[in-house]
Amino acid sequence: MTIAIFLVSGFSWALEVRENYNGARMLGMGGAGIAVVNDETALLVNPAGLGKLRDIYGTIIDPEVEGGINLNAMYKANAFSDPFDLEQVKDTTDASRESYYHFRAQAFPSFVVKNFGIGIYGKKLMDAQMNATGAEMTTFYQDDLSLLLGVNLRFFDGRIKIGATAKAIARIEINKDIDPTSSLSLDTNASEGVGIGYDVGIILAAPIVWIPTISAVIRDMGGTQFTAGSGVRMKSQTGTPPTAIDQDMDVALAVFPIHGNRTRSSFTLEYQKIREAGLAVDKTRYYHVGYEFNYADLLFVRAGMNQRYWTGGLELASVHTQIQLASYGEDVGTDGSPVEDRRYVFKFAIRF
């Protein structure tokens, strides 16, 4: 699922391009993933990737956290114990006015086999910025709990893979400017609702050297409305559901050179949100380039370009554990006036 929400205020607030899911591997590879995904995250990235699985994966715990470059300095100026609490975020952003606050945490326990997977995805995200006068805090908060079920069909010995994911999302969301002197309780500021959505993906791989691959994903077919239920996780006083997600599409190319018995690479180009990008002035915000070097499925080194900013990542893996690090830049400026927010990601996973 992909969501794009435009946040605008009197000062230069972000028109950040938002996706429902971004993980450490993708972010190290420039935000690109639909043509190269080959693990449990295929449920979220491209369901056709379920057809590339080589084994059974059961992920027990996989916490992933991400902070923006300003977070440490903002914490020193005004410490907080809960990075998602509106009252604490208000005090922190007020002490560092016009600084961009970003924090994300997520987990995805799941079970996948070739051509099938099921998972529970939980995500919390807080972006906030206090204006220069301290009179307005522009806020984007999202708290998702999702159930996903994905299947894939393989044709012509796997050269064509077509997959689909069904998802039920219980979402709590704030997307507005908040008066810091008003009530900052979640139920008075947040919208809440349940949405049912569907993603469909395809991967076409040529059976020649480097396996050139074309991939596409249609996200939220027909749009995803958060009107299938309410009051599931919170009783909101706003009386409105979260912002609906419009249907959109990502496309990508990839090649997979094999260098030796224990070494291989992946290189991919991806263009995301074709519909939304068509309305944007700066198309660069939808470009993603990624590279991964794989040594014996134990060490992965990643690099890329997310929009116009460099990315990098590192993974150490064993049979049952993963440790992943990544850094990437995100454009949080207005369309046509880019501003980089450098971010850092850490993930640890235990599998069986």
N, C-alpha and C positions, 0 to 999 in steps of 0.2 A: 504494500500500500504506500502511496506517495501523497503527501499533502503540501501545498504551497500556500502560504498565508502572507499577505502583504500588510506590514505594520508601518503606519505612517504617523508622525507627530510634527509639531512645529519645528523641532530640530531634526537633524539628519538621522532618523531612526532606520533600522535595517529593513530592506526588502530582501531578507535572507531567503534563498531557495531551500525549502524544507522537504525532506524525505521522511517517510514513515520509519524506515530502518536504515541505519548506517552502522557498520561494524568495523572493528579494528583492521581486519584484512583489507576491506574495501578502501578504508580511509588512507591506509598506507599506500594503496595503489591508485591514488588520485580520485577516489570515490567511484571507480568503475568496478563492475562486478557481474553483470548479467551474462556475459559470455564465458566467464571463467569459474563461476561458483560451482563447487563440487563437494559441499558438505551440508550439514543440517540447515544452514542459513539459506539454502535454496528455497525453502518454504517462504522466506521473506523477500528474497532477491529475485529469483526466477525459478518457478516450479519445474521448468524443463531441466534444470540442473540436477533434479533428483535422479535423472537417468544416467548421470555421470558418477554416481556413488560406486565405490569399489568394495564397500564393507558395510556392516551394521554399526550405527552410531547411536549410543544413548548418552545424552548429555545430562549429567546430574545437576551440577552447578556451573555457571559460567558468568560470574559478575563482571560487568564492564563499566568503567567510569571514565568521564571525560570532563576536562576543565579548560576554560579559556585562559589566555595569557595574562589577563588582568586579575584573575581570581586570587592569586597569592597576595598581591599588593592590596586588593580590596579587603581581604581577610585581615591583613595586618592593620588596616585603618579602622575596621570595625568587625570584630570576630563574630562568627555565627556557628551554631551547633547543628542546624538543619538547613542545608543549602536550598531547600524547596519551600521553606516557610515564608509566607508573604511578609509578615511583620519583620522578621529578621533580614530578609532581602531588602526591604525598604530602608532599614537602618544602615545596611552595608552600602547600598547604592547612594544613599544620601550623603554618606561620608566620602564618596568618590564620584561626585556628580559628573555626568556625561561619559563615564567609563562603562564599557559594555560588559555586563555580567553574564556568564554562560556556564551552566553545569548540567551534565546529563548522566544518568545511571540506567542500566538495563540488564536484563537477564533473560535467557531463552532455554529453559529445560525442554528437551525434545527427544524423540525417538524416530530414527529414519533408517530405512533400508532402500535398496535400489527401487526406484519408481513409486515410493510411498513414504509419507512422513506425517507426523503429528507433533505439535508443540504448543507451549504456552509462553507468550511473549509479554513481558512487563517492562515498561519504560516510563521514566520520569525525566522531564526536561524543563529547565527554567532559564529564560533569557529576560533580562531586565536592564533598564537604563533610566536613571533619574535625570531630569533636565537641569539646566544651569541654575534655575531659580529655586529648585526643590519643590515645585508646585505640582509636578506630574511625573509619575513613574510609568513608562511604557513597558508593558509586560506581555510576554508570551509564556504560558505555562501549559504543559500537556502531561497528563497521567493516563497511560493506556494499560489495559489488561486485555489480551487478545488470545483467542483459541484459534489455531490454524490447522487445517487438514489439506494435504496436498497429494496429488497423484500425477504420474507421468506415463506416457506411452512412447515406446521406441519402435521405429520403423527402419527397414533396410539396415539391419545390424547396428542400429543406434546412430546412423548417420543423420537421421531426423528424429528429434525429440520434441514432443508437445506435452506440456504440463499445465495444470491448473491448481490453484489454491483457493479454498473457501475460508473465510475468516469472519469471526464474530468479535467485534471490538467494543469494549466498555470504556468510554473516553470521558475524562474530565478535562476541561480546557478553559483557559483565560487568554483572551486575545484583544486587549484594549489598553487605553491609558487609564491609570488609577490615580485618584486623588489620595496622596499619602496621609491626609488627615481624616479620611473616611474609614469605614469599617474595612478591615483587611482579612476578614474571615473567608475561608474558601467557599462556603455555601452561598455567600452573598455576592461573590464575584465570578464564580465559575459556571459555565454551562456543562451539562451532563447528558449522556445518552448512549444508546447501544446502536451500532451499525453493523449490517451484514454486507460483505463485499466479496468480490471475486477478482483474481488476477489470472491471466493466461500468458504463457510464455512459449517460445519456440527456439530451438537451437539447430542449426544446419551446419554439419561438419563434413568437409571434403576428405575422402580417404587417401590423401597424398601427404608428402613430406610437410612437416610443421602443422598439419591439420588445420588449415584455414577455416575459420568459423564465423558464421553470421548469426546474430541473436536479436530477438525483439521480445518485449514484454508489454502487454496492455494491462495497465493497472486500474483497478476499480471500474470494471466494465459496467457501463451504464450509470456510473456515479455511485457513491456510497453515502447514504443519508443516515444520520444518527437519530432515527425516529422509531427504531424497532423495539425500543424499551426505554424506561427511565427509572430513576431511583434505585438502580441496581447497586451502585457503590457509594452514592451520596444523594442527599435530598437537596437539590439546588433551588435557590430562591429566585433565580433569574427567569425561569420559565421558558428558556430557549435551549435548543440542542446545540452541540458543537457545530462548527462550520462543516458543511458537506464537502466531500472530496469529489472533484470532477475526474472523469475518465481522462487518462493521458497515456503516453507511450514512450518507452526508451528503446534505443537501438544501439547495436555494438558490433564491432569486428574484433577478432582475436587470432593470434597464431601461437603455436606451442612448440618451439624448437627443443630438440633433445640434444644435449651436448655430450653426454657420456652415459655409462651404466647407472650412475648415481646422481646425475645432474641434469636439470632441465629448466626451462623458462616458460613464462607466459607473458605475452604483450597484448594489450587491448586498448582500443579507442571506443569511447562511448559518448553518445549524445542523449541527454535525458530530457524528459518532459517536452516533447515536440510541440504539443499544442500551446503550452504556456510560453515556450521559447519563441514561438511565432509572434507573440504579443509583446515581447521584451525588446528594448532598445539594444542592450548589451548581450549578444548571443554567447559571449565567452563564458557567462555564468552557468552555462549548461554543458560545457565541454569537460571531458574527463579522459585522462590518459594514464595507464597503469602498467607497471612492469614488476614481475616477481621472479626471483632466482630461487630454485628449490634444490637443496642438497640432501638427498636420501630421505626426504620427508621428515627430516630432523631439524634442519635450519632453513629458514625462509628470510630472504632479504627483499624488501619492497621499496619502490620509488614511483613517483608519478607527478601529475599535475592536476589539481582540483581547481577548476575555473582557470585562474591565471597564477595560482600559487603552488609552490612545491610541496610535495608530501613525501614521507618516508616511513618505513616500518620494519619491524624485526619480530620473528617468531621462533621460539624454541619449543619443540614438540617431542612427546614420547608417546607410547602406546595409549596411555590413559590421561595425559595432561597436556595443556597448552599454556604458554605464557606469550602474550602478544603486546607489543608496544607500537604506537604510531603517533605521528605528528602531521598536521595538515593545516592549511590556511583556508578560511571561509570568507567570502565577500559579504560583509554586513552593511555595506553602504547602500545608497539609493541606486536605482537602475541607471547606469551610465556614469556614476561617480563611485568607483570601487573603494572600499575600505577593508583592509585585511584584519581578521581576528584569528590569530594563531592559536591552535588547540592541541592538547596532548591527551592521548588515550592509553588506558591500561586494561588488559583483559586476562583473566585466569580461568581455565576451564578444567573440569574433571569429567572424563568420559568412561564408558565401559563398552 
